[in-house]
Amino acid sequence: MSNLLTEINGSTQIITINRPDKLNALNRATIKELSEAVTAAGNNDAIKAIIITGSGEKAFVAGADISEFNTYSKEEAHDLAKNGQDILFDLVERSSKPVIAAVNGFALGGGLELAMSCHIRVASSNARMGLPEVSLGVIPGYGGTQRLAQLAGKGKAFELIFTAGMIKATEAEQCGLVNYVVEQEELINKCLEICEKMSKNSSVAIAAAIRAVNSGYTDGENGFETEINEFANCFATGDFKERTTAFLEKRKANFPNN
């Protein structure tokens, strides 16, 4: 039985983590299914954006499924973190199509790490976020120490990780952890509204922008150099030629790759 529900709304793929009895906690099977679903959406030319959310009204993802790894050795723990980052969290961050996290409740531990790997985060007003791993004698292992500092700043990251506390959606918005806070019944519609705006633009250019922005946060890469190269590459695309021609001809562009 699948741990996911999938739905296509226009040109947006909505992926819902469906483990309500576990507050949508991430286990290995769910991580694998999410990886496959994001990959499939990325390979579907009809899909322009992806929304990831959780089932029910209580939780986006309440964390990782601790029962799966509480007896792991050091070597097994290393492989767990590396494999998870490789097949899902880094995959989401590097997706050529925008990924929005619709955070509908608790986003804790691996759940917050999943949300942070998405390009945009929209939270419901009842959402609560945190990285409680140190209360269990461990630290975040799916990129949480890195992405939280990038999004909210080093000091805020230290505070949230060291205290193992939770913050409300409004505070998450204030520190840059989420883009918007809306009432829960408006959450998916707000995400779809953003997706609709993005779908009107060049998918090729958006993918180039994702690579350029990510490059600035990738060790050993020069984000400015990547931006120059991606900017130049855009000039060789049909999207750029059509858009500039349409602008000069004062007509609506028809992106060949959209």
C-alpha positions as CSV (number, residue, x, y, z in Angstrom):
1,M,0.0,0.0,0.0
2,S,1.4,3.4,-1.0
3,N,2.3,6.0,1.6
4,L,1.5,8.8,-0.9
5,L,-1.6,10.3,-2.5
6,T,-1.0,12.1,-5.8
7,E,-3.2,14.5,-7.8
8,I,-2.6,16.7,-10.8
9,N,-4.3,20.1,-10.6
10,G,-3.7,21.9,-14.0
11,S,0.1,21.8,-14.5
12,T,0.8,21.2,-10.8
13,Q,1.6,17.8,-9.2
14,I,0.3,17.6,-5.6
15,I,2.0,14.9,-3.5
16,T,0.4,14.1,-0.2
17,I,2.2,12.1,2.4
18,N,-0.5,9.8,3.7
19,R,0.5,8.2,7.1
20,P,-2.0,10.0,9.3
21,D,-1.8,7.4,12.1
22,K,1.9,8.2,12.3
23,L,1.5,11.9,11.8
24,N,3.0,11.4,8.4
25,A,6.4,10.4,9.9
26,L,9.0,9.6,7.3
27,N,10.1,6.0,7.1
28,R,12.4,4.5,4.5
29,A,9.6,3.4,2.3
30,T,8.0,6.8,2.3
31,I,11.4,8.5,1.5
32,K,11.8,6.1,-1.5
33,E,8.2,6.7,-2.7
34,L,8.7,10.5,-2.4
35,S,11.9,10.3,-4.4
36,E,10.1,8.3,-7.1
37,A,7.2,10.7,-7.2
38,V,9.3,13.8,-7.4
39,T,11.4,12.2,-10.1
40,A,8.4,11.2,-12.1
41,A,6.9,14.7,-11.9
42,G,10.3,16.1,-13.0
43,N,10.2,13.9,-16.1
44,N,6.6,14.9,-17.0
45,D,6.7,17.8,-19.4
46,A,3.1,18.6,-18.6
47,I,4.0,19.3,-14.9
48,K,5.4,22.8,-14.2
49,A,5.5,22.8,-10.4
50,I,5.2,20.4,-7.4
51,I,3.4,20.8,-4.1
52,I,4.3,18.5,-1.2
53,T,2.0,18.3,1.8
54,G,0.8,16.0,4.5
55,S,-2.6,14.3,5.0
56,G,-5.0,15.5,7.7
57,E,-4.9,18.8,9.6
58,K,-2.4,17.9,12.4
59,A,0.9,17.4,10.6
60,F,2.9,18.0,7.5
61,V,5.5,15.5,8.7
62,A,6.0,15.1,12.5
63,G,9.5,13.7,12.0
64,A,11.3,10.6,11.1
65,D,10.1,7.2,12.1
66,I,12.4,6.6,15.1
67,S,11.3,3.0,15.5
68,E,13.1,2.1,12.3
69,F,16.6,3.2,13.4
70,N,16.9,3.5,17.2
71,T,19.2,0.4,17.2
72,Y,21.4,1.4,14.3
73,S,25.2,1.3,14.5
74,K,27.4,4.3,13.7
75,E,27.9,2.9,10.2
76,E,24.3,2.2,9.6
77,A,23.4,5.8,10.8
78,H,25.9,7.3,8.4
79,D,24.3,5.3,5.5
80,L,20.8,6.3,6.6
81,A,21.6,10.0,6.5
82,K,23.6,9.9,3.3
83,N,21.1,7.8,1.4
84,G,18.2,10.0,2.6
85,Q,20.0,13.2,1.5
86,D,21.0,11.7,-1.8
87,I,17.7,10.2,-2.9
88,L,15.2,12.7,-1.5
89,F,16.3,15.9,0.2
90,D,19.0,16.9,-2.3
91,L,16.8,15.7,-5.1
92,V,14.0,18.0,-4.1
93,E,16.4,21.0,-3.7
94,R,17.9,20.4,-7.1
95,S,14.6,19.7,-8.9
96,S,14.5,21.6,-12.1
97,K,10.8,22.3,-11.4
98,P,9.8,24.5,-8.4
99,V,8.8,22.5,-5.3
100,I,6.5,24.1,-2.7
101,A,6.0,22.7,0.8
102,A,2.5,23.2,2.0
103,V,3.1,22.9,5.7
104,N,-0.2,22.0,7.3
105,G,0.6,21.5,10.9
106,F,3.6,20.0,12.7
107,A,6.9,20.0,10.7
108,L,9.4,18.5,13.0
109,G,12.8,16.9,12.5
110,G,12.8,15.2,9.1
111,G,9.6,17.0,8.3
112,L,11.1,20.4,8.7
113,E,14.2,19.2,6.8
114,L,11.9,18.1,3.9
115,A,10.1,21.5,3.9
116,M,13.5,23.3,4.0
117,S,14.7,21.3,1.0
118,C,11.7,22.7,-1.0
119,H,12.2,26.0,-2.9
120,I,9.2,27.8,-1.3
121,R,7.3,27.2,2.0
122,V,3.8,28.2,2.7
123,A,2.5,27.4,6.2
124,S,-0.9,27.1,7.8
125,S,-1.5,29.3,10.8
126,N,-1.6,26.3,13.1
127,A,1.8,25.0,11.9
128,R,4.6,24.4,14.4
129,M,8.2,23.8,13.3
130,G,11.3,22.6,15.0
131,L,14.3,20.3,15.0
132,P,14.1,18.3,18.3
133,E,16.8,15.8,17.6
134,V,19.2,16.9,20.4
135,S,16.5,15.9,22.9
136,L,17.1,12.3,21.7
137,G,20.9,12.6,21.8
138,V,21.4,13.1,18.1
139,I,21.5,16.0,15.6
140,P,19.5,16.6,12.4
141,G,20.8,14.3,9.7
142,Y,18.9,15.2,6.5
143,G,20.5,18.6,5.9
144,G,18.8,20.5,8.8
145,T,21.9,22.0,10.3
146,Q,22.8,23.5,6.9
147,R,19.5,24.6,5.4
148,L,18.1,26.1,8.6
149,A,21.2,28.3,9.0
150,Q,20.9,29.3,5.3
151,L,17.2,30.3,5.6
152,A,16.9,31.7,9.1
153,G,20.5,32.7,10.0
154,K,23.2,31.0,12.0
155,G,22.0,32.4,15.4
156,K,18.4,31.3,14.9
157,A,19.6,27.9,13.7
158,F,21.7,27.4,16.8
159,E,18.8,28.5,19.1
160,L,16.3,26.1,17.5
161,I,18.6,23.2,17.4
162,F,20.1,23.6,20.9
163,T,16.7,24.1,22.6
164,A,14.9,21.4,20.6
165,G,12.0,23.8,20.7
166,M,9.1,24.6,18.3
167,I,8.2,28.0,16.8
168,K,4.8,29.1,15.5
169,A,4.2,29.8,11.8
170,T,4.2,33.6,12.4
171,E,7.7,33.5,13.9
172,A,8.9,31.2,11.1
173,E,7.7,33.8,8.6
174,Q,9.4,36.6,10.5
175,C,12.8,34.8,10.4
176,G,12.5,33.8,6.8
177,L,11.9,30.2,7.3
178,V,8.5,30.3,5.5
179,N,7.3,32.6,2.7
180,Y,3.7,32.9,3.7
181,V,1.3,32.1,6.5
182,V,-2.4,31.5,5.7
183,E,-5.4,29.8,7.3
184,Q,-5.4,26.0,6.8
185,E,-8.4,26.0,4.5
186,E,-6.5,28.5,2.2
187,L,-3.2,26.6,2.2
188,I,-3.4,24.5,-1.0
189,N,-5.1,27.3,-2.9
190,K,-2.3,29.7,-1.9
191,C,0.3,27.2,-3.2
192,L,-1.7,26.7,-6.4
193,E,-1.9,30.5,-6.8
194,I,1.9,30.7,-6.7
195,C,2.2,27.7,-9.1
196,E,-0.1,29.4,-11.5
197,K,2.0,32.5,-11.6
198,M,5.2,30.5,-12.1
199,S,3.5,28.4,-14.9
200,K,3.2,31.6,-17.1
201,N,7.0,32.0,-17.2
202,S,9.7,30.0,-18.9
203,S,10.3,26.6,-17.4
204,V,13.8,26.6,-18.9
205,A,14.6,30.0,-17.3
206,I,13.2,28.8,-13.9
207,A,15.3,25.7,-14.0
208,A,18.4,27.8,-14.8
209,A,17.5,30.1,-11.9
210,I,17.3,27.2,-9.5
211,R,20.7,26.0,-10.5
212,A,22.2,29.5,-10.1
213,V,20.7,30.1,-6.7
214,N,21.6,26.6,-5.4
215,S,25.2,27.1,-6.7
216,G,25.8,29.9,-4.2
217,Y,25.1,27.5,-1.4
218,T,27.2,24.6,-2.8
219,D,30.7,24.1,-1.5
220,G,33.3,24.5,-4.2
221,E,31.0,26.4,-6.6
222,N,31.0,30.1,-7.4
223,G,27.4,31.2,-7.6
224,F,28.2,34.4,-9.6
225,E,30.1,32.3,-12.2
226,T,27.2,29.9,-12.4
227,E,24.8,32.8,-12.9
228,I,26.9,34.1,-15.8
229,N,26.9,30.7,-17.5
230,E,23.2,30.1,-16.9
231,F,22.4,33.6,-18.2
232,A,24.4,33.0,-21.3
233,N,22.9,29.5,-21.8
234,C,19.4,31.1,-21.8
235,F,20.3,33.0,-24.9
236,A,20.5,29.8,-26.9
237,T,17.0,28.6,-25.9
238,G,13.8,28.9,-27.9
239,D,12.2,30.3,-24.8
240,F,14.4,33.4,-24.8
241,K,14.1,34.0,-28.6
242,E,10.3,33.7,-28.5
243,R,9.9,35.9,-25.4
244,T,12.1,38.8,-26.7
245,T,10.5,38.6,-30.2
246,A,7.0,38.7,-28.6
247,F,8.1,41.7,-26.5
248,L,9.3,43.6,-29.5
249,E,6.2,42.6,-31.5
250,K,4.0,43.6,-28.6
251,R,2.2,40.3,-28.4
252,K,1.9,37.5,-25.8
253,A,4.8,35.0,-25.8
254,N,4.3,31.4,-26.5
255,F,7.1,29.6,-24.8
256,P,8.1,26.5,-26.9
257,N,9.1,24.6,-23.8
258,N,6.1,25.4,-21.6
